[in-house]
């Protein structure tokens, strides 16, 4: 079965075709009934839930068409590495000429095209992230004001990059970056930001 419609309608239709209540559907996807209710009234699911919805549809022989929903239509299981999260929680981007191109990693679940990744170096982000973890994010980014309260990969106006939680700063256009065991970085201008999409422990990902 195939359909093209708004994402909220597609999700509700998928649940109804499976003959499930919102509670049962939520259990099947590893989420909660209020979350499913929000999806069906227009709230956009997080990336990992889109992946679960797609997998659920495939298991039940329904094609979950995202081409007209605002989500990516291409999916892959390989992601390029664009840098590291170092001891100071700063992302150190690769130099293509020095490293002869970006590394590529194969993961064991589908991810949307346009996803990038960084590798954690050191223990500056423990216990949230540990040394060697792979952190995925969408390369296009989103306005930082839309990401307040979320853990993100951020690039500042001076070129530095971090993985931090974004909070509002002292005035319009300024933000404070926080982490679990490092001092806050106050009142910075964020040039680019993207929420992290997934975390894979070091022992669970494979360099391709």
C-alpha positions in Angstrom: 0.0 0.0 0.0 1.3 3.5 -0.9 0.3 7.0 0.1 1.4 10.6 -0.2 0.1 13.0 2.4 1.1 15.2 5.4 3.4 13.4 7.8 0.8 13.6 10.6 -1.8 12.0 8.4 0.6 9.4 7.2 1.4 8.4 10.8 -2.2 8.2 11.8 -3.0 6.2 8.7 -0.1 3.8 9.4 -1.4 3.2 13.0 -5.0 2.7 11.8 -3.9 0.2 9.1 -2.1 -1.8 11.7 -5.3 -1.8 13.8 -3.6 -0.3 16.8 -4.6 2.2 19.5 -2.2 5.0 20.2 -1.1 3.2 23.3 -0.3 0.0 21.4 1.4 1.9 18.6 3.5 3.8 21.1 4.6 0.5 22.7 5.6 -0.9 19.3 7.7 2.1 18.6 9.3 2.5 22.1 7.6 5.8 22.9 4.5 7.1 24.8 0.9 7.6 23.9 1.1 11.4 24.4 4.0 11.5 21.9 2.0 9.6 19.3 -0.9 12.0 19.9 1.4 15.0 19.3 2.7 13.4 16.0 -0.9 12.9 14.8 -1.7 16.6 15.5 1.4 18.0 13.7 4.4 17.7 15.9 7.4 16.4 13.9 9.0 13.2 15.2 12.7 13.0 16.1 14.9 11.3 13.6 15.1 8.0 15.5 11.3 7.7 15.6 11.1 8.4 11.8 13.5 5.5 11.4 11.3 3.3 13.6 8.1 4.4 11.7 9.8 3.5 8.5 10.9 0.1 9.8 7.4 -0.6 11.2 5.8 0.2 7.9 8.2 -2.1 6.0 7.5 -5.0 8.5 3.8 -4.6 7.8 4.3 -4.3 4.0 3.2 -0.6 3.8 5.4 1.9 2.0 5.9 4.9 4.2 6.5 7.6 1.5 8.3 10.7 3.0 8.7 12.5 -0.3 6.0 15.0 0.3 6.3 15.3 4.1 9.3 17.5 4.4 11.6 14.6 5.4 14.5 13.2 3.3 13.6 10.5 0.8 17.1 8.9 0.7 18.3 6.5 3.3 21.7 4.9 3.8 23.7 3.0 6.4 26.9 4.8 5.8 27.9 8.1 7.4 31.0 10.3 6.9 33.1 11.5 9.8 33.7 15.2 9.8 35.8 15.7 13.0 36.3 14.8 16.7 35.0 16.0 20.0 38.3 16.7 21.8 39.3 17.0 25.5 37.8 20.5 25.7 34.6 19.3 24.1 35.7 21.1 20.9 35.1 19.6 17.5 38.3 19.4 15.5 37.3 19.1 11.8 39.3 16.9 9.4 41.7 18.5 7.0 40.8 16.8 3.7 44.3 17.2 2.2 46.0 15.9 5.3 43.7 12.9 5.8 43.1 12.1 2.1 39.3 12.5 2.4 36.8 11.9 5.2 36.5 8.5 6.9 33.2 6.6 6.4 31.4 4.5 9.0 28.8 1.8 8.4 26.0 1.6 11.0 23.5 -1.1 11.6 20.3 1.0 11.1 19.0 3.3 8.3 19.8 7.0 8.5 18.7 9.8 6.3 21.1 11.1 3.7 22.7 14.4 4.8 23.7 13.0 8.1 27.3 13.6 9.3 29.1 12.3 12.4 31.9 13.2 14.9 33.9 11.0 17.2 34.2 11.7 20.9 37.8 12.1 22.0 38.6 12.1 25.8 36.1 12.1 28.7 35.0 15.7 28.8 31.4 14.8 28.1 31.0 11.9 30.4 28.6 10.4 31.5 26.5 11.5 28.4 29.2 10.7 25.8 32.3 8.5 26.2 35.6 8.3 24.4 35.2 6.8 21.0 31.4 7.2 20.7 30.0 8.1 17.3 27.7 11.1 17.3 25.4 11.7 14.3 23.8 15.0 13.3 22.2 16.6 10.3 24.7 18.6 8.3 22.3 21.3 7.2 21.6 22.6 10.7 18.8 24.6 12.2 18.3 28.1 13.7 19.8 28.0 17.2 16.7 29.7 18.7 14.8 26.5 17.7 17.2 24.3 19.6 17.2 25.9 23.0 17.3 23.2 25.7 18.8 20.5 23.3 22.2 18.9 23.0 23.7 20.0 19.7 26.8 20.2 17.5 27.4 24.0 17.3 29.8 26.2 15.3 30.5 29.7 16.7 31.2 32.8 14.8 34.9 32.5 15.6 35.0 29.0 13.9 35.1 26.9 17.1 32.8 23.9 17.2 31.4 22.1 20.3 28.9 19.6 21.4 26.9 21.3 24.0 23.4 22.0 25.3 22.0 25.4 24.1 20.5 27.9 26.5 19.4 31.4 25.9 21.9 34.1 26.6 21.6 37.6 28.1 20.1 39.1 25.0 18.7 38.5 21.5 21.1 36.6 19.3 23.3 35.4 22.2 23.4 31.9 23.7 25.0 30.0 26.5 26.5 26.6 25.9 26.5 24.0 28.8 27.7 20.5 29.4 27.6 18.1 32.3 31.1 18.6 33.7 32.6 21.7 32.1 32.2 25.5 32.7 29.4 27.2 30.7 30.4 29.3 27.7 28.3 32.4 28.1 26.8 34.8 25.5 28.2 33.4 22.3 27.0 33.9 18.7 26.1 30.6 17.1 26.8 30.5 13.4 25.4 27.0 12.8 23.8 24.3 15.0 22.3 20.9 14.6 20.8 18.5 17.2 22.6 15.2 17.6 20.6 12.4 16.0 22.2 9.4 17.4 24.9 8.1 19.7 26.7 4.8 19.0 29.1 3.4 21.6 32.6 2.8 20.3 32.4 -1.0 20.4 29.2 -0.9 18.3 30.2 0.9 15.2 32.4 -0.2 12.3 34.7 1.9 10.1 33.9 1.1 6.5 
